[in-house]
């Protein structure tokens, strides 16, 4: 088999493994399985979430333990992932996703993007950096009218905020 063909086959296998990584993430969060979740991150990972930047696997899992404790049932649905390889053991990409969350007895709907950097560590692809951005996060009952609002991030206990994207001032035209 030629070197080019071997490289292409390896990238196909890597794409499949990275696709499973995002599914395993959704399952671990929804199952509240912090042990499984920890295995998905590099030891020196960085997670940038709605509450700020957290560094290091142990601190990231502590963050998740706190967040998961505040939620009732959750359902994370990754839709699609775009990937670019930066080397044999490094890649970056964006994951399009939705989540349904129960918070204080209220159902929330969230549309989000994960901006990721991946690294192969000990032979397994893992998240090295993960940044979350939101199109909306609001009670499900607000969604019919709320999606058209400028203030689409409506987390409990916080004032409504503008969405992370799209920024209408930066509309791209041909």
N, C-alpha and C positions, 0 to 999 in steps of 0.2 A: 504494500500500500504506500502511495506517495506521501511525502511529508505534508503537502498541502491538504490532501484528503484526510490524513490523520488529524490535522489541526481542525479541520471543519467538523469532523465527527466529534472531537473533544468539545468543541464549542456547542454543538447540539446537546451533548450530554450535560454540559455545564448549564445551558439554558433550562433544561428540564429540571435539574437539581435546584436552580435558583427559583424556578416556578413553584416547586414543592416547598421551598423555604418560606415563601410568603403564605402558603396555605397552612403550613405547620405553625406559623406565627398566629394566624387567625384561630386555629384550633386551640393552641395553648392559652391564648388570652380568654377565649370564650369558655374553656374548661377550667380556667383559673389555676392552671398548672404551671407554677413558677419554676419547677425543676426543668420541665420541658422547655419553657421559655428561655431560661438561662443558657441552655445548650445552643440556642439560635444566634447568640451574640458573641463577638470576639471578646477576649479578656479586657481589651482596652477600648471598648466601644464607646460611642457618643450617641445619646438620644436627645433630640431637640423636640419638645412636646409643647402642649398648651401651657405648661407650667414652667418652661425654661429648659436649659441645657443640663443634662446629667451625664457624667463621665465615669467609665469603669463598669464592668459587668455587675458587680455586687450592688453598686449604687443604682444602676438602672433597674435591677430586680427589686430593690427596696422601693423605688418609685412605683413600679407596677403593683407591688403588694398594697401600697397606699391607695392607688387609683382603683384597683380591682375591688378593694374593700368598700369603696364608695358606690359601686354599681351593683344592681341586681343582675338579672340575666343580660347577656350581650350576644350579639351575632355580627361578626365581622365578615364581610364578603369582598375579597379581592377580585377585581374584574379582569384587568389586563396589566401586563408589565412590559415596559420597554427597557432594553438593556444595551449597554455598550461595554465591551471588554477593554480594559486599560492594560492588560497583561495577562499572563497565564493564571495568576491567582488574585487578580483585582478586577472589579467591574463596578459600574454605577448604573442607576436606572430610576425609573419612576413607576410606582404602582398606583393605579386608580382603584378606589375602593369605596364601599359604603359600610356603615355600621348602624345597628339598632341597639340602643342601650336603655335599660331601666334605671332611672335615678330618682330616688325618693318617691317611688310609686308612679312616676311619669315616664312615658315612653318617649325617647328622643331618637331623631334621625340625624345622621351625620354623613356628609359626602366629603371625602378627603383624598388627598394624595400623599403618598410616602415618597420622599426623595431620599434614595438610598445609595450607600457605598457598601459594596460587598467585598469580603476577603476570604480566600480559602485558608483555613487555619486547621492544623492537624488533619489535613485531607478532606475537610468538609467546608462547604460554603456557609458563611455566616454573615450576619449584619455587622458591619464595622461602624457605619454612621446611619442614623435614621432620623429624618426630619419630617414632621407632620404639618401639613397645611390643609385648610378647610374652605370649601365652597359654602357650606352651611353646617350648623349644629343647632338644633332647636327642638322643642317639643313637637312630636308628630302632629299634634292638632294645629300647630302654627304653620306647618309646611305649605298648605295650599296658597296662603297669602304671603307667607314669610319669604319664599324663594325670590319674589320680586323686590324685596326690601333691600336697602343698602346695608342694614344691620342684621346680617344673617347668622352671626355667632351669638347664640343665646343660651349660655350655660347657666345653671342654677346658681344663685348667689352672686352673680357678676352682672354688670351692666351690659346691654347688647353692644356688640362690636361689628365693625366692617369685616367682611369676609377676606380671606387671604388672597383670593383670586376670583374672577379675573379683575384686574385693575383696569377699569374702563379708560383711564387716561393713557394707557399703553397699548391700545388696540393696534394690532398689526394689520396692515393693509398691503395689497400687492404692489 
